[in-house]
Each structure stands twice: as C-alpha cells, then as structure tokens.
Amino acid sequence: MDIEINGISEYLTRLSEARAATVAGRCLPDSYCRFISSFGYGRFGRLLIIYSASADHPDSIFDQGLRVKGFIEEAVAEGYFEFEPDGRESQGPDLYPFAASENGEYFVWDMGDFKGGEYPIYCIGARMGGMRYAAADLYQLFERLSGDAIREVMGPGYSPLPSVFEGM
C-alpha cells in the first residue's frame, strides 16, 4: 500500500529501541515498530492518531495508552463495555490501546494473541460501544481504513480515509 507522507514527526523512535520496549510486560508488534521508526507520531487518514513510542511524549503508548487502558478496564468493571460483535469478555485484560480516532474510537492490540510478531487489532467504538476486528497488523489496518472495509471496522457511517500520514 502506498501512503502519502506529509512530514515525518520529530518523535521518531529507533527501531532497536522500539523492539526493546514493552507495554503491559509484552513486546510491541513488528509493524508498529517499523512504522514509528520510519514516520513517528502522527495522524493517518486525517482521523487516526497513532500514539508515539517516545516515553517522554504525552501522547505515547506508555502514557496515553495506559490512561485509555484504564478507561477500558473501568468500562468493563462497570458493565458498559460492549464486546460485541467481534470481541469476547476474556480479551478484556489483554487489550492495549495504541491509537485513537478524533471521533472517539480506540484501536487496541489483543496482547493475549501474539502470532508472527503481531497482535490482532480491534476497533472499540466511541463510548466503548462495541468491539470490531480491524486488522492483523498496522499496515493492513491502514489499507482497510483507506477502502470500503472501513465500514466493517468503524461502522457504516464512514467513507474510506485518504491514504495519507501527517507527522506531528
């Protein structure tokens, strides 16, 4: 897939550092490590903010990801997190956020299902309203969000996003 790059972020993480980093005691997926080491923190499709892997960045997977994970855990404990149509309650403890849409959706890895260097990606609807399978890796996610499959991932009200990344 070709992605138009409009600026590379100043928050790049070296590939070796990204591969050595952990969240929730687990390594980061290969596609995310490759992406952030090349392009860094920013927005895909003018909608999806990919969290930084720089520990000193406030919108990092270490800070923002952990904060959003707390929201998810609270929603599960309070009983208003909806796992349907594609999730299961048993996945709850293994969900870890790495991106968010400007409309309130969160993108998470299921860190309990590590295969081939990747975790499956799910989209959690705004206000924890449903969990849909999104992609096998970050590049497949970008491809699906740039095509008609966006409706399967984010819902019927979405049109394909432009295949553009803006470094921030």
ChimeraX attribute file (.defattr): number of C-alpha atoms within 10 A of each C-alpha:
attribute: neighborCount
match mode: 1-to-1
recipient: residues
	/A:1	9
	/A:2	8
	/A:3	15
	/A:4	13
	/A:5	13
	/A:6	14
	/A:7	13
	/A:8	17
	/A:9	19
	/A:10	12
	/A:11	21
	/A:12	19
	/A:13	23
	/A:14	17
	/A:15	17
	/A:16	11
	/A:17	13
	/A:18	22
	/A:19	17
	/A:20	12
	/A:21	17
	/A:22	15
	/A:23	13
	/A:24	13
	/A:25	8
	/A:26	12
	/A:27	17
	/A:28	23
	/A:29	22
	/A:30	17
	/A:31	16
	/A:32	23
	/A:33	23
	/A:34	18
	/A:35	18
	/A:36	24
	/A:37	20
	/A:38	15
	/A:39	21
	/A:40	28
	/A:41	28
	/A:42	25
	/A:43	22
	/A:44	24
	/A:45	19
	/A:46	15
	/A:47	15
	/A:48	22
	/A:49	23
	/A:50	26
	/A:51	25
	/A:52	29
	/A:53	28
	/A:54	22
	/A:55	14
	/A:56	11
	/A:57	15
	/A:58	13
	/A:59	21
	/A:60	20
	/A:61	24
	/A:62	22
	/A:63	18
	/A:64	19
	/A:65	24
	/A:66	17
	/A:67	13
	/A:68	19
	/A:69	21
	/A:70	13
	/A:71	15
	/A:72	23
	/A:73	15
	/A:74	13
	/A:75	15
	/A:76	17
	/A:77	11
	/A:78	9
	/A:79	9
	/A:80	14
	/A:81	22
	/A:82	19
	/A:83	20
	/A:84	13
	/A:85	10
	/A:86	13
	/A:87	18
	/A:88	11
	/A:89	11
	/A:90	10
	/A:91	13
	/A:92	18
	/A:93	15
	/A:94	14
	/A:95	22
	/A:96	25
	/A:97	25
	/A:98	26
	/A:99	26
	/A:100	23
	/A:101	20
	/A:102	13
	/A:103	10
	/A:104	13
	/A:105	20
	/A:106	27
	/A:107	27
	/A:108	25
	/A:109	26
	/A:110	20
	/A:111	23
	/A:112	16
	/A:113	11
	/A:114	14
	/A:115	11
	/A:116	7
	/A:117	11
	/A:118	20
	/A:119	23
	/A:120	20
	/A:121	24
	/A:122	26
	/A:123	28
	/A:124	28
	/A:125	22
	/A:126	16
	/A:127	15
	/A:128	19
	/A:129	15
	/A:130	20
	/A:131	25
	/A:132	21
	/A:133	18
	/A:134	26
	/A:135	20
	/A:136	16
	/A:137	18
	/A:138	23
	/A:139	15
	/A:140	15
	/A:141	18
	/A:142	24
	/A:143	19
	/A:144	19
	/A:145	26
	/A:146	20
	/A:147	14
	/A:148	15
	/A:149	18
	/A:150	21
	/A:151	15
	/A:152	15
	/A:153	21
	/A:154	24
	/A:155	13
	/A:156	11
	/A:157	7
	/A:158	14
	/A:159	15
	/A:160	15
	/A:161	19
	/A:162	16
	/A:163	18
	/A:164	17
	/A:165	26
	/A:166	19
	/A:167	20
	/A:168	16
